[in-house]
Amino acid sequence: MVTFAFASGAWAQPIGGPPPCWPPPCIPIDGGLSALIAAGALLGGKKALELRKSRNKVS
């Protein structure tokens, strides 16, 4: 009976460690998100400039 108790403990999985990345600064939001925001700002500026030029031509 005692042998069975120790044997069942030997088959158990070991206790897991901490999460692989905590606290979450390893989430890569800054690099891609910054480039996406910059591209959107450039595109918006270009569209605003084109709109201003087209309004000046009509007037």
mmCIF file as Biopython writes it, N, C-alpha, C and O atoms, coordinates in Angstrom:
data_model
#
loop_
_atom_site.group_PDB
_atom_site.id
_atom_site.type_symbol
_atom_site.label_atom_id
_atom_site.label_alt_id
_atom_site.label_comp_id
_atom_site.label_asym_id
_atom_site.label_entity_id
_atom_site.label_seq_id
_atom_site.pdbx_PDB_ins_code
_atom_site.Cartn_x
_atom_site.Cartn_y
_atom_site.Cartn_z
_atom_site.occupancy
_atom_site.B_iso_or_equiv
_atom_site.auth_seq_id
_atom_site.auth_asym_id
_atom_site.pdbx_PDB_model_num
ATOM 1   N N  . MET A ? 1  ? 0.822   -1.186 0.000   1.0 0.0 1  A 1 
ATOM 2   C CA . MET A ? 1  ? 0.000   0.000  0.000   1.0 0.0 1  A 1 
ATOM 3   C C  . MET A ? 1  ? 0.873   1.259  0.000   1.0 0.0 1  A 1 
ATOM 4   O O  . MET A ? 1  ? 0.599   2.203  -0.741  1.0 0.0 1  A 1 
ATOM 5   N N  . VAL A ? 2  ? 1.903   1.275  0.814   1.0 0.0 2  A 1 
ATOM 6   C CA . VAL A ? 2  ? 2.799   2.428  0.880   1.0 0.0 2  A 1 
ATOM 7   C C  . VAL A ? 2  ? 3.538   2.582  -0.441  1.0 0.0 2  A 1 
ATOM 8   O O  . VAL A ? 2  ? 3.752   3.701  -0.907  1.0 0.0 2  A 1 
ATOM 9   N N  . THR A ? 3  ? 3.925   1.474  -1.042  1.0 0.0 3  A 1 
ATOM 10  C CA . THR A ? 3  ? 4.628   1.522  -2.317  1.0 0.0 3  A 1 
ATOM 11  C C  . THR A ? 3  ? 3.728   2.115  -3.396  1.0 0.0 3  A 1 
ATOM 12  O O  . THR A ? 3  ? 4.195   2.879  -4.240  1.0 0.0 3  A 1 
ATOM 13  N N  . PHE A ? 4  ? 2.461   1.775  -3.376  1.0 0.0 4  A 1 
ATOM 14  C CA . PHE A ? 4  ? 1.523   2.313  -4.355  1.0 0.0 4  A 1 
ATOM 15  C C  . PHE A ? 4  ? 1.377   3.834  -4.212  1.0 0.0 4  A 1 
ATOM 16  O O  . PHE A ? 4  ? 1.276   4.538  -5.217  1.0 0.0 4  A 1 
ATOM 17  N N  . ALA A ? 5  ? 1.365   4.341  -2.992  1.0 0.0 5  A 1 
ATOM 18  C CA . ALA A ? 5  ? 1.231   5.783  -2.757  1.0 0.0 5  A 1 
ATOM 19  C C  . ALA A ? 5  ? 2.436   6.525  -3.316  1.0 0.0 5  A 1 
ATOM 20  O O  . ALA A ? 5  ? 2.278   7.577  -3.937  1.0 0.0 5  A 1 
ATOM 21  N N  . PHE A ? 6  ? 3.635   5.996  -3.108  1.0 0.0 6  A 1 
ATOM 22  C CA . PHE A ? 6  ? 4.832   6.653  -3.628  1.0 0.0 6  A 1 
ATOM 23  C C  . PHE A ? 6  ? 4.940   6.497  -5.144  1.0 0.0 6  A 1 
ATOM 24  O O  . PHE A ? 6  ? 5.433   7.398  -5.822  1.0 0.0 6  A 1 
ATOM 25  N N  . ALA A ? 7  ? 4.492   5.383  -5.672  1.0 0.0 7  A 1 
ATOM 26  C CA . ALA A ? 7  ? 4.573   5.150  -7.111  1.0 0.0 7  A 1 
ATOM 27  C C  . ALA A ? 7  ? 3.625   6.077  -7.868  1.0 0.0 7  A 1 
ATOM 28  O O  . ALA A ? 7  ? 3.968   6.549  -8.952  1.0 0.0 7  A 1 
ATOM 29  N N  . SER A ? 8  ? 2.459   6.343  -7.325  1.0 0.0 8  A 1 
ATOM 30  C CA . SER A ? 8  ? 1.532   7.236  -8.015  1.0 0.0 8  A 1 
ATOM 31  C C  . SER A ? 8  ? 2.070   8.668  -8.029  1.0 0.0 8  A 1 
ATOM 32  O O  . SER A ? 8  ? 1.800   9.415  -8.969  1.0 0.0 8  A 1 
ATOM 33  N N  . GLY A ? 9  ? 2.815   9.052  -7.020  1.0 0.0 9  A 1 
ATOM 34  C CA . GLY A ? 9  ? 3.437   10.374 -6.994  1.0 0.0 9  A 1 
ATOM 35  C C  . GLY A ? 9  ? 4.550   10.487 -8.016  1.0 0.0 9  A 1 
ATOM 36  O O  . GLY A ? 9  ? 4.824   11.583 -8.506  1.0 0.0 9  A 1 
ATOM 37  N N  . ALA A ? 10 ? 5.188   9.396  -8.344  1.0 0.0 10 A 1 
ATOM 38  C CA . ALA A ? 10 ? 6.281   9.419  -9.308  1.0 0.0 10 A 1 
ATOM 39  C C  . ALA A ? 10 ? 5.762   9.632  -10.727 1.0 0.0 10 A 1 
ATOM 40  O O  . ALA A ? 10 ? 6.497   10.137 -11.575 1.0 0.0 10 A 1 
ATOM 41  N N  . TRP A ? 11 ? 4.535   9.265  -11.000 1.0 0.0 11 A 1 
ATOM 42  C CA . TRP A ? 11 ? 3.972   9.423  -12.339 1.0 0.0 11 A 1 
ATOM 43  C C  . TRP A ? 11 ? 3.335   10.797 -12.550 1.0 0.0 11 A 1 
ATOM 44  O O  . TRP A ? 11 ? 2.967   11.142 -13.673 1.0 0.0 11 A 1 
ATOM 45  N N  . ALA A ? 12 ? 3.203   11.572 -11.490 1.0 0.0 12 A 1 
ATOM 46  C CA . ALA A ? 12 ? 2.563   12.882 -11.612 1.0 0.0 12 A 1 
ATOM 47  C C  . ALA A ? 12 ? 3.474   13.851 -12.363 1.0 0.0 12 A 1 
ATOM 48  O O  . ALA A ? 12 ? 4.695   13.700 -12.356 1.0 0.0 12 A 1 
ATOM 49  N N  . GLN A ? 13 ? 2.879   14.830 -12.999 1.0 0.0 13 A 1 
ATOM 50  C CA . GLN A ? 13 ? 3.659   15.847 -13.704 1.0 0.0 13 A 1 
ATOM 51  C C  . GLN A ? 13 ? 4.270   16.812 -12.694 1.0 0.0 13 A 1 
ATOM 52  O O  . GLN A ? 13 ? 3.686   17.053 -11.637 1.0 0.0 13 A 1 
ATOM 53  N N  . PRO A ? 14 ? 5.431   17.360 -13.008 1.0 0.0 14 A 1 
ATOM 54  C CA . PRO A ? 14 ? 6.041   18.314 -12.080 1.0 0.0 14 A 1 
ATOM 55  C C  . PRO A ? 14 ? 5.252   19.625 -12.038 1.0 0.0 14 A 1 
ATOM 56  O O  . PRO A ? 14 ? 4.475   19.926 -12.944 1.0 0.0 14 A 1 
ATOM 57  N N  . ILE A ? 15 ? 5.462   20.381 -10.991 1.0 0.0 15 A 1 
ATOM 58  C CA . ILE A ? 15 ? 4.782   21.663 -10.837 1.0 0.0 15 A 1 
ATOM 59  C C  . ILE A ? 15 ? 5.297   22.620 -11.903 1.0 0.0 15 A 1 
ATOM 60  O O  . ILE A ? 15 ? 6.504   22.731 -12.116 1.0 0.0 15 A 1 
ATOM 61  N N  . GLY A ? 16 ? 4.393   23.299 -12.558 1.0 0.0 16 A 1 
ATOM 62  C CA . GLY A ? 16 ? 4.770   24.223 -13.623 1.0 0.0 16 A 1 
ATOM 63  C C  . GLY A ? 16 ? 5.443   25.471 -13.077 1.0 0.0 16 A 1 
ATOM 64  O O  . GLY A ? 16 ? 5.253   25.836 -11.917 1.0 0.0 16 A 1 
ATOM 65  N N  . GLY A ? 17 ? 6.220   26.112 -13.912 1.0 0.0 17 A 1 
ATOM 66  C CA . GLY A ? 17 ? 6.912   27.330 -13.523 1.0 0.0 17 A 1 
ATOM 67  C C  . GLY A ? 17 ? 6.040   28.550 -13.754 1.0 0.0 17 A 1 
ATOM 68  O O  . GLY A ? 17 ? 4.837   28.420 -13.983 1.0 0.0 17 A 1 
ATOM 69  N N  . PRO A ? 18 ? 6.627   29.719 -13.697 1.0 0.0 18 A 1 
ATOM 70  C CA . PRO A ? 18 ? 5.854   30.940 -13.938 1.0 0.0 18 A 1 
ATOM 71  C C  . PRO A ? 18 ? 5.473   31.053 -15.412 1.0 0.0 18 A 1 
ATOM 72  O O  . PRO A ? 18 ? 6.019   30.327 -16.243 1.0 0.0 18 A 1 
ATOM 73  N N  . PRO A ? 19 ? 4.558   31.939 -15.747 1.0 0.0 19 A 1 
ATOM 74  C CA . PRO A ? 19 ? 4.208   32.140 -17.157 1.0 0.0 19 A 1 
ATOM 75  C C  . PRO A ? 19 ? 5.442   32.522 -17.967 1.0 0.0 19 A 1 
ATOM 76  O O  . PRO A ? 19 ? 6.383   33.084 -17.407 1.0 0.0 19 A 1 
ATOM 77  N N  . PRO A ? 20 ? 5.466   32.239 -19.253 1.0 0.0 20 A 1 
ATOM 78  C CA . PRO A ? 20 ? 6.670   32.476 -20.043 1.0 0.0 20 A 1 
ATOM 79  C C  . PRO A ? 20 ? 7.061   33.946 -20.147 1.0 0.0 20 A 1 
ATOM 80  O O  . PRO A ? 20 ? 8.234   34.251 -20.364 1.0 0.0 20 A 1 
ATOM 81  N N  . CYS A ? 21 ? 6.129   34.841 -19.999 1.0 0.0 21 A 1 
ATOM 82  C CA . CYS A ? 21 ? 6.463   36.258 -20.132 1.0 0.0 21 A 1 
ATOM 83  C C  . CYS A ? 21 ? 5.558   37.077 -19.229 1.0 0.0 21 A 1 
ATOM 84  O O  . CYS A ? 21 ? 4.435   37.410 -19.605 1.0 0.0 21 A 1 
ATOM 85  N N  . TRP A ? 22 ? 6.041   37.397 -18.052 1.0 0.0 22 A 1 
ATOM 86  C CA . TRP A ? 22 ? 5.241   38.196 -17.140 1.0 0.0 22 A 1 
ATOM 87  C C  . TRP A ? 22 ? 6.144   39.113 -16.379 1.0 0.0 22 A 1 
ATOM 88  O O  . TRP A ? 22 ? 7.159   38.624 -15.883 1.0 0.0 22 A 1 
ATOM 89  N N  . PRO A ? 23 ? 5.895   40.365 -16.233 1.0 0.0 23 A 1 
ATOM 90  C CA . PRO A ? 23 ? 4.812   41.194 -16.727 1.0 0.0 23 A 1 
ATOM 91  C C  . PRO A ? 23 ? 4.889   41.350 -18.238 1.0 0.0 23 A 1 
ATOM 92  O O  . PRO A ? 23 ? 5.950   41.124 -18.821 1.0 0.0 23 A 1 
ATOM 93  N N  . PRO A ? 24 ? 3.813   41.724 -18.876 1.0 0.0 24 A 1 
ATOM 94  C CA . PRO A ? 24 ? 3.739   41.647 -20.339 1.0 0.0 24 A 1 
ATOM 95  C C  . PRO A ? 24 ? 4.436   42.740 -21.147 1.0 0.0 24 A 1 
ATOM 96  O O  . PRO A ? 24 ? 3.789   43.327 -22.014 1.0 0.0 24 A 1 
ATOM 97  N N  . PRO A ? 25 ? 5.713   43.050 -20.919 1.0 0.0 25 A 1 
ATOM 98  C CA . PRO A ? 25 ? 6.370   43.944 -21.866 1.0 0.0 25 A 1 
ATOM 99  C C  . PRO A ? 25 ? 6.849   43.205 -23.107 1.0 0.0 25 A 1 
ATOM 100 O O  . PRO A ? 25 ? 7.337   43.832 -24.048 1.0 0.0 25 A 1 
ATOM 101 N N  . CYS A ? 26 ? 6.716   41.884 -23.125 1.0 0.0 26 A 1 
ATOM 102 C CA . CYS A ? 26 ? 7.185   41.108 -24.267 1.0 0.0 26 A 1 
ATOM 103 C C  . CYS A ? 26 ? 6.160   41.089 -25.402 1.0 0.0 26 A 1 
ATOM 104 O O  . CYS A ? 26 ? 6.407   40.481 -26.443 1.0 0.0 26 A 1 
ATOM 105 N N  . ILE A ? 27 ? 5.024   41.740 -25.214 1.0 0.0 27 A 1 
ATOM 106 C CA . ILE A ? 27 ? 4.024   41.801 -26.270 1.0 0.0 27 A 1 
ATOM 107 C C  . ILE A ? 27 ? 4.474   42.865 -27.271 1.0 0.0 27 A 1 
ATOM 108 O O  . ILE A ? 27 ? 4.583   44.033 -26.899 1.0 0.0 27 A 1 
ATOM 109 N N  . PRO A ? 28 ? 4.735   42.506 -28.518 1.0 0.0 28 A 1 
ATOM 110 C CA . PRO A ? 28 ? 5.318   43.452 -29.479 1.0 0.0 28 A 1 
ATOM 111 C C  . PRO A ? 28 ? 4.283   44.398 -30.090 1.0 0.0 28 A 1 
ATOM 112 O O  . PRO A ? 28 ? 3.968   44.304 -31.276 1.0 0.0 28 A 1 
ATOM 113 N N  . ILE A ? 29 ? 3.762   45.303 -29.275 1.0 0.0 29 A 1 
ATOM 114 C CA . ILE A ? 29 ? 2.762   46.239 -29.786 1.0 0.0 29 A 1 
ATOM 115 C C  . ILE A ? 29 ? 3.435   47.473 -30.364 1.0 0.0 29 A 1 
ATOM 116 O O  . ILE A ? 29 ? 2.973   48.006 -31.374 1.0 0.0 29 A 1 
ATOM 117 N N  . ASP A ? 30 ? 4.512   47.938 -29.751 1.0 0.0 30 A 1 
ATOM 118 C CA . ASP A ? 30 ? 5.081   49.236 -30.097 1.0 0.0 30 A 1 
ATOM 119 C C  . ASP A ? 30 ? 5.624   49.286 -31.518 1.0 0.0 30 A 1 
ATOM 120 O O  . ASP A ? 30 ? 5.330   50.240 -32.239 1.0 0.0 30 A 1 
ATOM 121 N N  . GLY A ? 31 ? 6.397   48.307 -31.946 1.0 0.0 31 A 1 
ATOM 122 C CA . GLY A ? 31 ? 7.051   48.377 -33.248 1.0 0.0 31 A 1 
ATOM 123 C C  . GLY A ? 31 ? 6.087   48.467 -34.413 1.0 0.0 31 A 1 
ATOM 124 O O  . GLY A ? 31 ? 6.143   49.422 -35.188 1.0 0.0 31 A 1 
ATOM 125 N N  . GLY A ? 32 ? 5.220   47.511 -34.549 1.0 0.0 32 A 1 
ATOM 126 C CA . GLY A ? 32 ? 4.294   47.482 -35.679 1.0 0.0 32 A 1 
ATOM 127 C C  . GLY A ? 32 ? 3.204   48.527 -35.575 1.0 0.0 32 A 1 
ATOM 128 O O  . GLY A ? 32 ? 2.804   49.118 -36.578 1.0 0.0 32 A 1 
ATOM 129 N N  . LEU A ? 33 ? 2.721   48.757 -34.366 1.0 0.0 33 A 1 
ATOM 130 C CA . LEU A ? 33 ? 1.638   49.719 -34.181 1.0 0.0 33 A 1 
ATOM 131 C C  . LEU A ? 33 ? 2.118   51.137 -34.456 1.0 0.0 33 A 1 
ATOM 132 O O  . LEU A ? 33 ? 1.377   51.937 -35.026 1.0 0.0 33 A 1 
ATOM 133 N N  . SER A ? 34 ? 3.338   51.460 -34.062 1.0 0.0 34 A 1 
ATOM 134 C CA . SER A ? 34 ? 3.888   52.797 -34.333 1.0 0.0 34 A 1 
ATOM 135 C C  . SER A ? 34 ? 4.028   53.029 -35.836 1.0 0.0 34 A 1 
ATOM 136 O O  . SER A ? 34 ? 3.708   54.110 -36.331 1.0 0.0 34 A 1 
ATOM 137 N N  . ALA A ? 35 ? 4.498   52.032 -36.548 1.0 0.0 35 A 1 
ATOM 138 C CA . ALA A ? 35 ? 4.639   52.158 -38.000 1.0 0.0 35 A 1 
ATOM 139 C C  . ALA A ? 35 ? 3.273   52.306 -38.666 1.0 0.0 35 A 1 
ATOM 140 O O  . ALA A ? 35 ? 3.129   53.074 -39.618 1.0 0.0 35 A 1 
ATOM 141 N N  . LEU A ? 36 ? 2.285   51.588 -38.180 1.0 0.0 36 A 1 
ATOM 142 C CA . LEU A ? 36 ? 0.940   51.683 -38.743 1.0 0.0 36 A 1 
ATOM 143 C C  . LEU A ? 36 ? 0.331   53.062 -38.497 1.0 0.0 36 A 1 
ATOM 144 O O  . LEU A ? 36 ? -0.309  53.625 -39.385 1.0 0.0 36 A 1 
ATOM 145 N N  . ILE A ? 37 ? 0.526   53.604 -37.306 1.0 0.0 37 A 1 
ATOM 146 C CA . ILE A ? 37 ? 0.012   54.941 -36.999 1.0 0.0 37 A 1 
ATOM 147 C C  . ILE A ? 37 ? 0.716   55.995 -37.850 1.0 0.0 37 A 1 
ATOM 148 O O  . ILE A ? 37 ? 0.075   56.916 -38.357 1.0 0.0 37 A 1 
ATOM 149 N N  . ALA A ? 38 ? 2.033   55.862 -38.008 1.0 0.0 38 A 1 
ATOM 150 C CA . ALA A ? 38 ? 2.787   56.811 -38.830 1.0 0.0 38 A 1 
ATOM 151 C C  . ALA A ? 38 ? 2.334   56.753 -40.286 1.0 0.0 38 A 1 
ATOM 152 O O  . ALA A ? 38 ? 2.186   57.791 -40.931 1.0 0.0 38 A 1 
ATOM 153 N N  . ALA A ? 39 ? 2.113   55.555 -40.805 1.0 0.0 39 A 1 
ATOM 154 C CA . ALA A ? 39 ? 1.649   55.416 -42.190 1.0 0.0 39 A 1 
ATOM 155 C C  . ALA A ? 39 ? 0.259   56.023 -42.353 1.0 0.0 39 A 1 
ATOM 156 O O  . ALA A ? 39 ? -0.019  56.658 -43.370 1.0 0.0 39 A 1 
ATOM 157 N N  . GLY A ? 40 ? -0.609  55.838 -41.374 1.0 0.0 40 A 1 
ATOM 158 C CA . GLY A ? 40 ? -1.942  56.430 -41.432 1.0 0.0 40 A 1 
ATOM 159 C C  . GLY A ? 40 ? -1.900  57.946 -41.383 1.0 0.0 40 A 1 
ATOM 160 O O  . GLY A ? 40 ? -2.671  58.618 -42.068 1.0 0.0 40 A 1 
ATOM 161 N N  . ALA A ? 41 ? -0.988  58.492 -40.563 1.0 0.0 41 A 1 
ATOM 162 C CA . ALA A ? 41 ? -0.850  59.948 -40.494 1.0 0.0 41 A 1 
ATOM 163 C C  . ALA A ? 41 ? -0.327  60.505 -41.812 1.0 0.0 41 A 1 
ATOM 164 O O  . ALA A ? 41 ? -0.799  61.542 -42.278 1.0 0.0 41 A 1 
ATOM 165 N N  . LEU A ? 42 ? 0.635   59.831 -42.411 1.0 0.0 42 A 1 
ATOM 166 C CA . LEU A ? 42 ? 1.151   60.282 -43.705 1.0 0.0 42 A 1 
ATOM 167 C C  . LEU A ? 42 ? 0.081   60.219 -44.791 1.0 0.0 42 A 1 
ATOM 168 O O  . LEU A ? 42 ? -0.048  61.143 -45.594 1.0 0.0 42 A 1 
ATOM 169 N N  . LEU A ? 43 ? -0.676  59.143 -44.817 1.0 0.0 43 A 1 
ATOM 170 C CA . LEU A ? 43 ? -1.738  59.011 -45.812 1.0 0.0 43 A 1 
ATOM 171 C C  . LEU A ? 43 ? -2.820  60.069 -45.597 1.0 0.0 43 A 1 
ATOM 172 O O  . LEU A ? 43 ? -3.317  60.655 -46.559 1.0 0.0 43 A 1 
ATOM 173 N N  . GLY A ? 44 ? -3.181  60.311 -44.345 1.0 0.0 44 A 1 
ATOM 174 C CA . GLY A ? 44 ? -4.172  61.344 -44.052 1.0 0.0 44 A 1 
ATOM 175 C C  . GLY A ? 44 ? -3.687  62.726 -44.443 1.0 0.0 44 A 1 
ATOM 176 O O  . GLY A ? 44 ? -4.460  63.531 -44.960 1.0 0.0 44 A 1 
ATOM 177 N N  . GLY A ? 45 ? -2.404  63.013 -44.202 1.0 0.0 45 A 1 
ATOM 178 C CA . GLY A ? 45 ? -1.836  64.295 -44.612 1.0 0.0 45 A 1 
ATOM 179 C C  . GLY A ? 45 ? -1.831  64.458 -46.114 1.0 0.0 45 A 1 
ATOM 180 O O  . GLY A ? 45 ? -2.111  65.542 -46.627 1.0 0.0 45 A 1 
ATOM 181 N N  . LYS A ? 46 ? -1.515  63.390 -46.821 1.0 0.0 46 A 1 
ATOM 182 C CA . LYS A ? 46 ? -1.511  63.441 -48.288 1.0 0.0 46 A 1 
ATOM 183 C C  . LYS A ? 46 ? -2.921  63.696 -48.819 1.0 0.0 46 A 1 
ATOM 184 O O  . LYS A ? 46 ? -3.114  64.508 -49.724 1.0 0.0 46 A 1 
ATOM 185 N N  . LYS A ? 47 ? -3.903  62.997 -48.250 1.0 0.0 47 A 1 
ATOM 186 C CA . LYS A ? 47 ? -5.289  63.182 -48.696 1.0 0.0 47 A 1 
ATOM 187 C C  . LYS A ? 47 ? -5.777  64.594 -48.386 1.0 0.0 47 A 1 
ATOM 188 O O  . LYS A ? 47 ? -6.496  65.186 -49.192 1.0 0.0 47 A 1 
ATOM 189 N N  . ALA A ? 48 ? -5.399  65.145 -47.230 1.0 0.0 48 A 1 
ATOM 190 C CA . ALA A ? 48 ? -5.804  66.504 -46.880 1.0 0.0 48 A 1 
ATOM 191 C C  . ALA A ? 48 ? -5.166  67.513 -47.826 1.0 0.0 48 A 1 
ATOM 192 O O  . ALA A ? 48 ? -5.814  68.481 -48.224 1.0 0.0 48 A 1 
ATOM 193 N N  . LEU A ? 49 ? -3.910  67.301 -48.188 1.0 0.0 49 A 1 
ATOM 194 C CA . LEU A ? 49 ? -3.226  68.193 -49.126 1.0 0.0 49 A 1 
ATOM 195 C C  . LEU A ? 49 ? -3.872  68.133 -50.506 1.0 0.0 49 A 1 
ATOM 196 O O  . LEU A ? 49 ? -4.060  69.166 -51.149 1.0 0.0 49 A 1 
ATOM 197 N N  . GLU A ? 50 ? -4.212  66.935 -50.962 1.0 0.0 50 A 1 
ATOM 198 C CA . GLU A ? 50 ? -4.887  66.787 -52.257 1.0 0.0 50 A 1 
ATOM 199 C C  . GLU A ? 50 ? -6.256  67.461 -52.242 1.0 0.0 50 A 1 
ATOM 200 O O  . GLU A ? 50 ? -6.652  68.084 -53.227 1.0 0.0 50 A 1 
ATOM 201 N N  . LEU A ? 51 ? -6.975  67.340 -51.136 1.0 0.0 51 A 1 
ATOM 202 C CA . LEU A ? 51 ? -8.293  67.967 -51.024 1.0 0.0 51 A 1 
ATOM 203 C C  . LEU A ? 51 ? -8.157  69.488 -51.048 1.0 0.0 51 A 1 
ATOM 204 O O  . LEU A ? 51 ? -8.957  70.171 -51.687 1.0 0.0 51 A 1 
ATOM 205 N N  . ARG A ? 52 ? -7.156  70.016 -50.362 1.0 0.0 52 A 1 
ATOM 206 C CA . ARG A ? 52 ? -6.939  71.464 -50.355 1.0 0.0 52 A 1 
ATOM 207 C C  . ARG A ? 52 ? -6.576  71.977 -51.751 1.0 0.0 52 A 1 
ATOM 208 O O  . ARG A ? 52 ? -7.053  73.030 -52.173 1.0 0.0 52 A 1 
ATOM 209 N N  . LYS A ? 53 ? -5.734  71.230 -52.459 1.0 0.0 53 A 1 
ATOM 210 C CA . LYS A ? 53 ? -5.349  71.631 -53.817 1.0 0.0 53 A 1 
ATOM 211 C C  . LYS A ? 53 ? -6.545  71.583 -54.762 1.0 0.0 53 A 1 
ATOM 212 O O  . LYS A ? 53 ? -6.698  72.467 -55.605 1.0 0.0 53 A 1 
ATOM 213 N N  . SER A ? 54 ? -7.394  70.564 -54.634 1.0 0.0 54 A 1 
ATOM 214 C CA . SER A ? 54 ? -8.552  70.451 -55.525 1.0 0.0 54 A 1 
ATOM 215 C C  . SER A ? 54 ? -9.570  71.549 -55.236 1.0 0.0 54 A 1 
ATOM 216 O O  . SER A ? 54 ? -10.239 72.006 -56.162 1.0 0.0 54 A 1 
ATOM 217 N N  . ARG A ? 55 ? -9.712  71.985 -53.996 1.0 0.0 55 A 1 
ATOM 218 C CA . ARG A ? 55 ? -10.639 73.072 -53.664 1.0 0.0 55 A 1 
ATOM 219 C C  . ARG A ? 55 ? -10.111 74.407 -54.184 1.0 0.0 55 A 1 
ATOM 220 O O  . ARG A ? 55 ? -10.899 75.272 -54.566 1.0 0.0 55 A 1 
ATOM 221 N N  . ASN A ? 56 ? -8.785  74.587 -54.205 1.0 0.0 56 A 1 
ATOM 222 C CA . ASN A ? 56 ? -8.208  75.831 -54.721 1.0 0.0 56 A 1 
ATOM 223 C C  . ASN A ? 56 ? -8.355  75.916 -56.237 1.0 0.0 56 A 1 
ATOM 224 O O  . ASN A ? 56 ? -8.500  77.014 -56.775 1.0 0.0 56 A 1 
ATOM 225 N N  . LYS A ? 57 ? -8.322  74.793 -56.929 1.0 0.0 57 A 1 
ATOM 226 C CA . LYS A ? 57 ? -8.474  74.795 -58.385 1.0 0.0 57 A 1 
ATOM 227 C C  . LYS A ? 57 ? -9.900  75.134 -58.790 1.0 0.0 57 A 1 
ATOM 228 O O  . LYS A ? 57 ? -10.107 75.830 -59.784 1.0 0.0 57 A 1 
ATOM 229 N N  . VAL A ? 58 ? -10.881 74.658 -58.044 1.0 0.0 58 A 1 
ATOM 230 C CA . VAL A ? 58 ? -12.286 74.882 -58.365 1.0 0.0 58 A 1 
ATOM 231 C C  . VAL A ? 58 ? -12.648 76.346 -58.154 1.0 0.0 58 A 1 
ATOM 232 O O  . VAL A ? 58 ? -13.410 76.902 -58.945 1.0 0.0 58 A 1 
ATOM 233 N N  . SER A ? 59 ? -12.136 76.975 -57.130 1.0 0.0 59 A 1 
ATOM 234 C CA . SER A ? 59 ? -12.489 78.367 -56.799 1.0 0.0 59 A 1 
ATOM 235 C C  . SER A ? 59 ? -11.933 79.359 -57.744 1.0 0.0 59 A 1 
ATOM 236 O O  . SER A ? 59 ? -12.154 80.559 -57.581 1.0 0.0 59 A 1 
#
